[in-house]
């Protein structure tokens, strides 16, 4: 046994718990009975690997589920970074830039890895098991919508065809014209698809609440409120990269994958959620832009081309 003087360490532990109004001795005694931490327990590996519940006997469906779960976990990391920016007590360009670059790395990973979806499944298997997923759709990723809400003023997520013509609206009203409504609403009858109905039933109150909470804390507002000297070229570049990754590159990898699976060249099929996937996915139609003030007129004009 190596002799070590732990007097200073014990004193710091005592100070920590006394400051919380707790008895340090209780916590020190508790250490005697605590279990050793293992990797599999800490990361809940057994639980994690039990969450893939396929609906068919086709093996590639497991690839589909696992990749989407990885995506959702990545979205969770992105939201954690945004939260740190939004609630930083003394936000500065160094912290802001570092966190946005982290987010960009997460999205780069997702964009680069999407070949798993494009080339990592047999089209024949996908076209069979996809029908068992209806009306579920990646359209229903709540965390992705939360990322959008936390990045930009809500008006920038309103359908581009209505963005400049609608009068000033309350948050609840804007959600009735949010861009993803077009993907889940029949343009002739105005009837919402079951996919959209279920999605809004579960998440719309959460989205509305989050929109109000981030109205003055979304990434654009955080940037806008920075002193001029803090608005460095590095930060502007990081935000523009984020805009491109989320609103051009990420939709395009989905578009190209959907092309492979759904467009045979002879006929056009609907996506699992029933959307007109070509116009819904391609950024040149949607023209979602988080930070339009950072782009030139020419760049805005050629968005997603």
PLY file of the C-alpha trace (Angstrom):
ply
format ascii 1.0
element vertex 305
property float x
property float y
property float z
element edge 304
property int vertex1
property int vertex2
end_header
0.00 0.00 0.00
1.28 3.45 -0.93
1.12 5.86 1.99
-0.60 9.11 0.99
-1.45 12.18 3.01
-5.13 12.79 2.24
-5.61 15.53 4.81
-6.09 18.30 2.25
-8.40 16.18 0.07
-10.60 15.26 3.05
-10.74 18.91 4.13
-11.95 19.94 0.64
-14.60 17.21 0.69
-15.78 18.36 4.11
-15.99 21.97 2.91
-18.00 20.91 -0.16
-20.71 19.10 1.82
-20.76 21.51 4.75
-21.49 24.30 2.25
-24.54 22.26 1.19
-25.64 21.84 4.79
-24.75 18.16 4.74
-22.76 15.98 7.11
-19.51 15.02 5.26
-19.06 11.96 7.46
-22.19 10.36 6.00
-20.84 10.66 2.46
-17.37 9.40 3.45
-18.89 6.37 5.13
-21.02 5.72 2.08
-17.87 5.27 -0.01
-17.09 2.10 1.96
-20.17 0.37 0.59
-20.38 1.73 -2.96
-19.91 -0.68 -5.87
-17.04 -0.42 -8.31
-18.01 1.30 -11.55
-17.71 -0.79 -14.71
-17.96 0.38 -18.31
-21.05 -1.75 -19.01
-22.90 -0.47 -15.95
-21.89 3.17 -16.39
-23.00 3.25 -20.06
-25.98 0.93 -19.48
-24.75 -1.28 -22.32
-27.14 -4.18 -21.65
-30.12 -1.82 -21.64
-28.88 0.03 -24.72
-28.47 -3.18 -26.73
-31.94 -4.35 -25.77
-33.70 -1.38 -27.38
-33.68 -2.64 -30.98
-37.11 -4.18 -31.47
-37.64 -5.03 -35.11
-41.09 -5.43 -36.67
-40.05 -7.88 -39.42
-37.72 -10.85 -39.97
-35.56 -8.84 -42.40
-32.05 -8.35 -40.92
-31.44 -4.93 -42.48
-34.26 -3.50 -40.41
-31.92 -3.69 -37.41
-29.41 -1.51 -39.27
-32.21 0.98 -39.88
-33.22 1.11 -36.20
-29.69 1.29 -34.79
-28.67 4.11 -37.11
-31.72 6.18 -36.21
-31.05 5.62 -32.51
-27.44 6.75 -32.99
-28.79 9.84 -34.76
-31.14 10.64 -31.88
-28.30 10.28 -29.35
-26.24 12.68 -31.47
-29.13 15.13 -31.52
-29.15 14.93 -27.73
-25.47 15.98 -27.65
-26.21 18.86 -30.02
-29.05 20.11 -27.82
-26.72 19.95 -24.82
-24.22 22.22 -26.61
-26.95 24.68 -27.59
-28.21 24.77 -24.01
-24.72 25.64 -22.76
-24.56 28.57 -25.17
-28.08 29.81 -24.43
-27.64 29.75 -20.66
-24.02 30.87 -20.37
-23.90 33.66 -17.77
-21.18 35.63 -19.58
-21.20 34.44 -23.17
-18.11 35.34 -25.18
-16.88 34.55 -28.68
-14.38 31.89 -27.53
-16.99 29.78 -25.74
-19.62 30.42 -28.42
-17.26 29.43 -31.25
-16.02 26.31 -29.48
-19.55 25.05 -28.87
-20.79 25.77 -32.39
-17.75 23.94 -33.77
-18.67 20.98 -31.58
-22.17 21.02 -33.06
-20.68 21.18 -36.56
-18.55 18.12 -35.84
-21.64 16.21 -34.69
-23.49 17.12 -37.88
-20.44 16.30 -40.01
-20.40 12.86 -38.42
-24.10 12.37 -39.22
-23.74 13.61 -42.80
-20.65 11.49 -43.49
-22.17 8.39 -41.90
-25.44 8.60 -43.82
-23.92 6.29 -46.43
-24.95 3.62 -43.93
-28.53 4.43 -44.86
-27.84 4.89 -48.56
-25.54 1.92 -49.24
-25.72 -0.14 -46.03
-29.08 -1.78 -46.66
-30.36 -3.94 -49.51
-33.03 -1.98 -51.41
-35.14 -5.12 -51.68
-35.21 -5.52 -47.90
-35.87 -1.85 -47.26
-38.78 -1.71 -49.70
-40.35 -4.62 -47.81
-39.90 -3.57 -44.20
-40.64 0.13 -44.82
-44.33 -0.68 -45.20
-44.44 -2.03 -41.65
-43.29 1.38 -40.37
-46.25 3.39 -41.64
-47.28 5.91 -40.34
-43.98 6.33 -38.45
-41.45 8.56 -40.18
-38.13 10.30 -39.53
-40.29 13.37 -40.04
-41.35 12.77 -36.43
-37.93 13.37 -34.86
-38.81 15.79 -32.08
-35.19 16.45 -31.15
-34.40 17.63 -34.67
-37.29 20.10 -34.48
-35.98 21.25 -31.10
-32.56 21.91 -32.64
-34.19 24.07 -35.31
-36.26 25.96 -32.73
-33.16 26.61 -30.60
-31.08 27.88 -33.53
-33.18 30.61 -35.10
-36.21 32.88 -34.68
-39.35 30.86 -35.36
-40.30 33.01 -38.36
-37.35 31.48 -40.25
-39.01 28.07 -39.93
-42.32 29.23 -41.35
-43.10 27.89 -44.84
-41.16 30.09 -47.28
-44.29 30.69 -49.37
-45.95 32.37 -46.40
-42.96 33.81 -44.56
-43.10 37.27 -46.12
-46.86 37.64 -46.48
-48.20 36.63 -43.08
-48.86 39.35 -40.53
-46.98 39.32 -37.24
-48.19 36.24 -35.38
-48.12 34.67 -31.97
-46.02 31.56 -31.47
-48.99 29.18 -31.58
-50.15 30.67 -34.88
-46.72 30.36 -36.49
-46.69 26.64 -35.77
-49.77 26.31 -37.98
-47.60 27.55 -40.87
-44.31 25.89 -39.91
-42.51 24.39 -42.90
-43.05 20.75 -41.93
-46.83 21.25 -42.11
-46.51 21.13 -45.90
-45.06 17.62 -45.74
-47.99 16.30 -43.75
-50.96 18.17 -45.19
-52.91 17.41 -48.34
-52.54 20.55 -50.52
-56.00 20.09 -52.02
-58.16 19.17 -49.02
-56.00 20.65 -46.25
-56.39 17.39 -44.34
-53.46 16.49 -42.10
-51.88 13.07 -42.45
-51.99 10.62 -39.56
-48.20 11.02 -39.28
-48.57 14.76 -38.66
-51.59 14.40 -36.38
-49.80 11.95 -34.07
-46.65 14.06 -34.10
-48.44 17.28 -33.13
-50.57 15.54 -30.55
-47.47 14.35 -28.72
-45.03 17.23 -29.22
-46.70 20.49 -30.24
-47.17 21.74 -26.66
-43.47 21.02 -25.98
-42.41 22.84 -29.15
-44.54 25.85 -28.30
-43.12 26.03 -24.80
-39.56 25.67 -26.06
-40.08 28.35 -28.71
-41.14 30.82 -26.06
-38.26 29.84 -23.77
-35.70 30.30 -26.58
-37.27 33.38 -28.14
-34.44 35.48 -26.72
-31.95 32.61 -26.29
-31.76 30.93 -29.69
-28.34 30.94 -31.34
-29.10 33.92 -33.56
-30.30 36.03 -30.64
-27.21 35.02 -28.65
-25.01 36.14 -31.53
-26.99 39.31 -32.12
-26.58 40.42 -28.49
-22.81 39.93 -28.45
-20.74 43.12 -28.41
-19.41 43.97 -31.86
-15.83 43.16 -30.86
-16.93 39.62 -29.94
-18.44 38.90 -33.38
-15.27 37.44 -34.84
-14.82 36.01 -38.34
-14.27 32.59 -36.76
-17.64 32.70 -35.01
-19.44 33.95 -38.13
-17.81 31.20 -40.18
-18.81 28.56 -37.61
-22.44 29.73 -37.67
-22.51 29.75 -41.48
-21.09 26.23 -41.52
-23.82 25.17 -39.12
-26.44 26.73 -41.40
-25.10 24.83 -44.40
-24.76 21.52 -42.59
-28.26 21.54 -41.11
-30.19 23.18 -43.93
-28.35 22.05 -47.07
-26.00 19.10 -46.54
-28.16 17.12 -44.09
-31.36 17.41 -46.19
-29.42 16.54 -49.35
-28.07 13.24 -48.02
-31.66 12.33 -47.11
-32.83 13.40 -50.57
-30.21 11.31 -52.37
-30.97 8.30 -50.22
-34.70 8.64 -50.86
-33.94 8.90 -54.58
-32.15 5.57 -54.47
-34.90 3.72 -52.64
-38.10 5.45 -53.74
-37.52 6.68 -57.28
-37.26 3.79 -59.70
-37.19 6.05 -62.73
-40.58 4.75 -63.76
-42.73 6.02 -60.91
-42.46 8.12 -57.79
-43.44 6.62 -54.46
-44.38 8.41 -51.28
-42.14 8.39 -48.24
-43.37 6.40 -45.23
-45.01 9.48 -43.78
-46.88 10.14 -47.02
-44.95 13.30 -47.92
-44.05 14.67 -51.35
-40.46 13.84 -50.48
-38.76 15.57 -53.44
-40.07 19.02 -52.64
-40.02 18.45 -48.90
-36.39 17.29 -48.73
-34.57 19.38 -51.31
-33.18 22.60 -49.76
-33.66 24.64 -52.93
-37.43 24.31 -52.42
-37.55 24.66 -48.66
-34.95 27.42 -48.34
-34.65 27.09 -44.59
-31.91 29.43 -43.39
-31.11 29.95 -39.72
-28.97 33.06 -40.09
-29.98 34.89 -43.31
-28.31 38.08 -42.11
-24.89 36.41 -42.40
-25.25 35.59 -46.10
-24.91 37.77 -49.21
-27.84 38.30 -51.57
-26.21 36.05 -54.15
-25.65 33.28 -51.61
-29.27 33.51 -50.50
-30.48 33.45 -54.10
-28.51 30.26 -54.85
-29.34 28.51 -51.57
-29.35 24.73 -51.96
-28.55 24.77 -55.67
0 1
1 2
2 3
3 4
4 5
5 6
6 7
7 8
8 9
9 10
10 11
11 12
12 13
13 14
14 15
15 16
16 17
17 18
18 19
19 20
20 21
21 22
22 23
23 24
24 25
25 26
26 27
27 28
28 29
29 30
30 31
31 32
32 33
33 34
34 35
35 36
36 37
37 38
38 39
39 40
40 41
41 42
42 43
43 44
44 45
45 46
46 47
47 48
48 49
49 50
50 51
51 52
52 53
53 54
54 55
55 56
56 57
57 58
58 59
59 60
60 61
61 62
62 63
63 64
64 65
65 66
66 67
67 68
68 69
69 70
70 71
71 72
72 73
73 74
74 75
75 76
76 77
77 78
78 79
79 80
80 81
81 82
82 83
83 84
84 85
85 86
86 87
87 88
88 89
89 90
90 91
91 92
92 93
93 94
94 95
95 96
96 97
97 98
98 99
99 100
100 101
101 102
102 103
103 104
104 105
105 106
106 107
107 108
108 109
109 110
110 111
111 112
112 113
113 114
114 115
115 116
116 117
117 118
118 119
119 120
120 121
121 122
122 123
123 124
124 125
125 126
126 127
127 128
128 129
129 130
130 131
131 132
132 133
133 134
134 135
135 136
136 137
137 138
138 139
139 140
140 141
141 142
142 143
143 144
144 145
145 146
146 147
147 148
148 149
149 150
150 151
151 152
152 153
153 154
154 155
155 156
156 157
157 158
158 159
159 160
160 161
161 162
162 163
163 164
164 165
165 166
166 167
167 168
168 169
169 170
170 171
171 172
172 173
173 174
174 175
175 176
176 177
177 178
178 179
179 180
180 181
181 182
182 183
183 184
184 185
185 186
186 187
187 188
188 189
189 190
190 191
191 192
192 193
193 194
194 195
195 196
196 197
197 198
198 199
199 200
200 201
201 202
202 203
203 204
204 205
205 206
206 207
207 208
208 209
209 210
210 211
211 212
212 213
213 214
214 215
215 216
216 217
217 218
218 219
219 220
220 221
221 222
222 223
223 224
224 225
225 226
226 227
227 228
228 229
229 230
230 231
231 232
232 233
233 234
234 235
235 236
236 237
237 238
238 239
239 240
240 241
241 242
242 243
243 244
244 245
245 246
246 247
247 248
248 249
249 250
250 251
251 252
252 253
253 254
254 255
255 256
256 257
257 258
258 259
259 260
260 261
261 262
262 263
263 264
264 265
265 266
266 267
267 268
268 269
269 270
270 271
271 272
272 273
273 274
274 275
275 276
276 277
277 278
278 279
279 280
280 281
281 282
282 283
283 284
284 285
285 286
286 287
287 288
288 289
289 290
290 291
291 292
292 293
293 294
294 295
295 296
296 297
297 298
298 299
299 300
300 301
301 302
302 303
303 304
